[in-house]
Amino acid sequence: MTLDFVIIQPIVALVAGVLILLFPRLLNMVVAIYLIAIGILGLMPH
């Protein structure tokens, strides 16, 4: 079973939003991880 990128992106956004609300100091870390993940997924061959 492969997870489609369209399904992963909203889940990551929800988790990141909740983490930012609970731990505002983690905003930089969450954004960095999100950008790295998007970059890796974008570089992977389809």
C-alpha positions in Angstrom: 0.0 0.0 0.0 1.5 3.3 -1.1 0.4 6.6 0.4 -0.4 9.2 -2.2 1.3 12.6 -1.7 -2.2 14.2 -1.8 -3.1 12.2 1.3 0.2 12.9 3.1 0.3 16.7 2.7 -2.9 17.5 4.7 -2.0 15.0 7.4 1.4 16.7 7.8 -0.2 20.1 7.8 -2.6 19.1 10.6 0.1 17.6 12.7 2.3 20.6 12.2 -0.6 23.0 13.1 -1.3 21.1 16.3 2.3 21.0 17.3 2.7 24.8 16.6 -0.4 25.5 18.8 0.9 23.3 21.6 4.6 24.2 21.4 5.1 27.6 19.6 8.9 27.3 20.1 8.9 24.3 17.8 7.7 26.4 14.8 11.1 26.6 13.3 11.8 22.9 13.7 8.4 21.9 12.2 8.8 24.2 9.2 12.3 22.9 8.6 11.2 19.3 8.7 8.2 20.0 6.5 10.3 21.8 3.9 12.9 19.0 3.9 10.2 16.3 3.5 8.6 18.3 0.6 12.0 18.6 -1.0 12.8 14.9 -0.7 9.4 13.9 -2.0 9.8 16.3 -4.9 13.1 14.9 -5.9 12.0 11.2 -5.8 11.1 9.7 -9.2 7.4 9.1 -9.6 
